[in-house]
């Protein structure tokens, strides 16, 4: 696949890539970091985009409608890239599982696919799947998954005022939920087990690697001869998996780029002499 050079987005992009994999955006929730994602899509351009599930959060939208302009802007930005010639492939997850009724159909130049195989520039075959089918909680205790989703949303609500205070003092965004998740031994064990199961199934399907999301933990590592890749999320870490023109894979942590520009911008001055006591 050749790199296109006739797109206005491509001309303005700081990073020109062959493929971008993003998942777990959770549009429709207050925890979604839509502004950071828009910044990423502005500065990064690829020939192919894989939306690896949980792009919309149907679970949350069923409970209450939340759809600010920034979430609409994300959808419009992706559709604009499709109109300009990029290929957009949507692999539904558990939070947007309603789209699993429409495999192999195309909506507004966006293709809905069931676990496609992507071939990198250097010839590696990568299975692309959201990953919820490997999650025992999703398979056998669906009620527990919904309960966990509510607890997770509570942590995200608590995180917002905390980060407002941090931003006031010139500090970068920090994820309470991600910190707690990685500190809990059972959560760490679950992540390790999930990665091993996903890699084992990829090996069974005779591919060279796998790209998934679901657990909100970005990673690239070799597991028993399989290249395991998780592209992370756009709620906590704001990460994407990218394929460079030569086929090299990399986790791009966009929150670091975003925070760097945010902290470099002029900060508003507070005149404490005029502030009421």
C-alpha positions as CSV (number, residue, x, y, z in Angstrom):
1,X,0.0,0.0,0.0
2,X,1.6,3.3,-1.0
3,X,1.5,6.4,1.0
4,X,-0.9,9.0,-0.3
5,X,0.3,12.6,-0.7
6,X,-2.7,14.4,-2.1
7,X,-4.6,14.9,1.1
8,X,-4.9,18.2,2.9
9,X,-4.8,16.3,6.2
10,X,-1.6,14.5,5.1
11,X,0.1,17.7,4.1
12,X,-0.6,19.3,7.5
13,X,0.2,16.2,9.6
14,X,3.2,16.1,11.8
15,X,3.3,12.2,11.6
16,X,2.6,10.5,8.3
17,X,1.9,6.8,9.0
18,X,0.8,3.7,7.1
19,X,-1.8,2.5,9.6
20,X,-3.3,3.7,12.9
21,X,-5.2,1.5,15.3
22,X,-7.4,3.1,18.0
23,X,-10.0,1.7,20.3
24,X,-11.9,2.3,23.5
25,X,-12.8,5.9,22.8
26,X,-16.1,5.6,24.6
27,X,-17.9,8.4,22.8
28,X,-21.0,9.3,24.8
29,X,-19.3,9.2,28.2
30,X,-17.9,12.1,30.3
31,X,-14.6,10.2,30.6
32,X,-13.9,10.3,26.9
33,X,-10.8,12.4,26.1
34,X,-12.3,13.7,22.8
35,X,-10.2,16.9,22.7
36,X,-6.9,14.9,23.1
37,X,-8.1,12.5,20.3
38,X,-9.0,15.4,18.0
39,X,-5.5,16.8,18.5
40,X,-4.0,13.3,17.7
41,X,-6.1,13.1,14.5
42,X,-5.0,16.6,13.5
43,X,-1.3,15.8,13.8
44,X,-1.3,12.2,12.6
45,X,-2.4,10.9,9.2
46,X,-2.5,7.4,7.9
47,X,-3.6,5.5,4.8
48,X,-5.7,3.1,6.9
49,X,-7.4,3.5,10.3
50,X,-8.7,0.6,12.3
51,X,-11.3,1.4,14.9
52,X,-10.9,-1.5,17.2
53,X,-14.1,-1.5,19.2
54,X,-15.8,0.5,22.0
55,X,-15.7,3.7,19.8
56,X,-19.3,4.5,21.0
57,X,-20.4,3.5,24.5
58,X,-23.8,2.1,23.9
59,X,-24.1,0.9,27.5
60,X,-23.8,4.4,28.9
61,X,-25.9,6.1,26.2
62,X,-28.8,3.7,27.0
63,X,-28.7,5.0,30.6
64,X,-28.4,8.7,29.8
65,X,-27.7,10.7,26.7
66,X,-24.4,12.6,26.7
67,X,-23.1,13.9,23.4
68,X,-21.1,17.2,23.5
69,X,-19.8,18.9,20.3
70,X,-16.3,17.5,20.7
71,X,-17.7,13.9,20.4
72,X,-19.5,14.9,17.2
73,X,-16.2,16.5,16.0
74,X,-14.4,13.2,16.4
75,X,-17.0,11.4,14.2
76,X,-16.9,14.2,11.6
77,X,-13.1,14.1,11.6
78,X,-12.9,10.4,10.9
79,X,-15.6,10.6,8.2
80,X,-13.7,13.5,6.6
81,X,-10.5,11.3,6.5
82,X,-12.6,8.6,4.8
83,X,-13.9,11.0,2.2
84,X,-10.4,12.2,1.5
85,X,-9.3,8.6,0.6
86,X,-8.2,7.0,3.8
87,X,-9.6,3.5,4.5
88,X,-11.6,3.3,7.8
89,X,-12.3,-0.2,9.2
90,X,-14.5,-0.6,12.2
91,X,-14.2,-3.7,14.3
92,X,-17.0,-3.5,17.0
93,X,-16.5,-4.2,20.6
94,X,-18.8,-5.0,23.5
95,X,-19.9,-1.4,24.2
96,X,-20.8,-0.9,20.6
97,X,-21.9,-4.5,19.9
98,X,-25.0,-3.4,18.1
99,X,-22.8,-2.9,15.1
100,X,-22.0,-6.6,15.0
101,X,-25.3,-7.0,13.1
102,X,-23.8,-5.2,10.2
103,X,-20.5,-7.1,9.4
104,X,-19.2,-6.6,5.8
105,X,-21.4,-3.5,5.3
106,X,-20.2,0.0,4.6
107,X,-21.6,3.2,6.2
108,X,-20.4,6.6,5.0
109,X,-17.1,5.0,3.6
110,X,-16.6,3.2,7.0
111,X,-16.3,-0.6,6.6
112,X,-17.6,-2.8,9.5
113,X,-15.6,-6.0,9.7
114,X,-15.4,-9.1,11.9
115,X,-11.9,-9.6,13.1
116,X,-10.0,-8.8,9.9
117,X,-6.4,-9.7,9.3
118,X,-4.1,-6.7,8.5
119,X,-0.8,-7.2,6.6
120,X,2.0,-4.8,7.5
121,X,4.5,-3.3,5.1
122,X,7.1,-5.9,6.1
123,X,4.7,-8.8,5.6
124,X,3.4,-9.6,9.1
125,X,-0.2,-10.8,9.3
126,X,-2.0,-9.3,12.3
127,X,-5.4,-10.4,13.6
128,X,-7.5,-7.3,14.5
129,X,-10.1,-7.9,17.2
130,X,-11.5,-5.9,20.1
131,X,-10.8,-8.7,22.6
132,X,-13.9,-8.9,24.7
133,X,-14.5,-12.5,23.5
134,X,-11.4,-13.5,25.6
135,X,-12.7,-11.9,28.8
136,X,-14.2,-14.4,31.1
137,X,-16.2,-11.7,32.9
138,X,-17.9,-10.7,29.6
139,X,-18.5,-14.4,28.6
140,X,-19.8,-15.8,31.9
141,X,-20.7,-13.0,34.2
142,X,-22.2,-10.2,32.1
143,X,-24.0,-8.7,35.1
144,X,-20.5,-8.3,36.8
145,X,-19.2,-6.5,33.7
146,X,-22.0,-4.0,33.9
147,X,-21.4,-3.5,37.7
148,X,-17.7,-3.0,37.0
149,X,-18.5,-0.4,34.3
150,X,-20.5,1.6,36.8
151,X,-17.6,1.6,39.3
152,X,-15.2,2.6,36.6
153,X,-17.4,5.5,35.6
154,X,-17.5,6.7,39.2
155,X,-13.7,6.7,39.3
156,X,-13.7,8.8,36.1
157,X,-16.1,11.3,37.7
158,X,-13.8,11.7,40.7
159,X,-10.9,12.1,38.4
160,X,-12.2,15.2,36.6
161,X,-12.1,17.7,39.6
162,X,-8.7,16.3,40.5
163,X,-7.3,17.1,37.1
164,X,-8.9,20.6,37.1
165,X,-6.9,21.4,40.2
166,X,-3.7,19.8,38.7
167,X,-4.2,21.9,35.5
168,X,-4.6,25.1,37.6
169,X,-1.1,24.4,39.2
170,X,0.4,23.6,35.8
171,X,0.5,19.9,36.3
172,X,-0.3,17.3,33.6
173,X,-3.4,15.0,33.3
174,X,-3.2,12.0,35.7
175,X,-5.5,9.0,35.7
176,X,-6.7,7.8,39.1
177,X,-8.5,4.7,37.6
178,X,-5.4,3.6,35.7
179,X,-3.2,4.1,38.8
180,X,-5.5,2.0,41.0
181,X,-5.9,-0.7,38.3
182,X,-2.2,-1.2,38.0
183,X,-1.8,-1.3,41.8
184,X,-4.4,-4.0,42.4
185,X,-2.7,-7.4,42.1
186,X,-5.8,-9.2,40.7
187,X,-6.1,-6.6,37.9
188,X,-2.4,-7.0,37.0
189,X,-2.9,-10.8,36.9
190,X,-6.0,-10.4,34.8
191,X,-4.1,-8.3,32.2
192,X,-1.3,-10.9,32.0
193,X,-3.7,-13.7,31.6
194,X,-5.8,-11.8,29.0
195,X,-2.6,-11.1,26.9
196,X,-1.6,-14.8,27.0
197,X,-5.0,-16.1,26.0
198,X,-5.2,-13.6,23.1
199,X,-1.7,-14.5,21.9
200,X,-2.5,-18.2,22.1
201,X,-5.6,-17.8,19.9
202,X,-3.7,-15.8,17.4
203,X,-1.2,-18.6,17.2
204,X,-4.0,-21.1,16.7
205,X,-5.2,-18.9,13.8
206,X,-1.8,-19.1,12.1
207,X,-1.1,-15.3,12.1
208,X,2.0,-13.5,13.1
209,X,0.4,-11.2,15.7
210,X,-2.7,-9.7,17.1
211,X,-4.0,-6.2,17.7
212,X,-6.7,-5.7,20.3
213,X,-8.1,-3.2,22.9
214,X,-10.7,-3.8,25.6
215,X,-8.5,-3.8,28.7
216,X,-7.3,-0.2,28.4
217,X,-3.6,-1.2,28.7
218,X,-1.4,-0.4,25.8
219,X,1.4,-2.9,25.1
220,X,3.6,-4.4,22.5
221,X,5.4,-7.6,23.4
222,X,6.3,-11.0,22.1
223,X,4.4,-14.0,23.6
224,X,5.4,-17.4,22.4
225,X,6.3,-16.2,19.0
226,X,3.3,-14.0,18.6
227,X,3.5,-10.2,18.5
228,X,0.8,-9.1,21.0
229,X,-0.3,-5.5,20.5
230,X,-2.9,-3.6,22.6
231,X,-3.6,-0.1,21.4
232,X,-4.8,1.2,24.8
233,X,-7.7,3.7,25.1
234,X,-8.8,7.3,24.9
235,X,-10.2,7.5,28.4
236,X,-7.2,7.0,30.6
237,X,-3.9,6.7,28.7
238,X,-4.8,8.3,25.3
239,X,-2.7,5.9,23.3
240,X,-2.7,4.5,19.7
241,X,-0.9,1.7,18.0
242,X,0.7,3.0,14.8
243,X,2.4,1.3,11.9
244,X,5.2,3.3,10.2
245,X,5.8,3.3,6.5
246,X,8.4,0.5,6.8
247,X,6.0,-1.7,8.9
248,X,7.5,-0.9,12.3
249,X,4.9,-0.9,15.1
250,X,4.9,1.6,17.9
251,X,2.7,2.6,20.8
252,X,2.1,6.4,20.6
253,X,1.2,8.0,23.9
254,X,-0.5,11.2,22.7
255,X,-1.2,12.5,26.2
256,X,2.5,13.3,26.6
257,X,2.4,15.3,23.3
258,X,-0.8,17.0,24.3
259,X,0.4,17.9,27.9
260,X,3.7,19.2,26.5
261,X,1.9,21.7,24.3
262,X,-0.7,22.5,27.0
263,X,2.1,23.3,29.6
264,X,4.1,25.2,27.0
265,X,1.1,27.5,26.3
266,X,1.0,30.8,28.3
267,X,-0.8,30.4,31.6
268,X,-3.4,32.9,32.8
269,X,-2.1,35.2,35.4
270,X,-3.9,35.6,38.7
271,X,-3.7,38.9,40.4
272,X,-3.8,37.9,44.1
273,X,-3.8,41.5,45.2
274,X,-7.2,42.0,43.6
275,X,-8.6,38.7,44.8
276,X,-11.2,38.8,47.6
277,X,-10.1,37.3,50.9
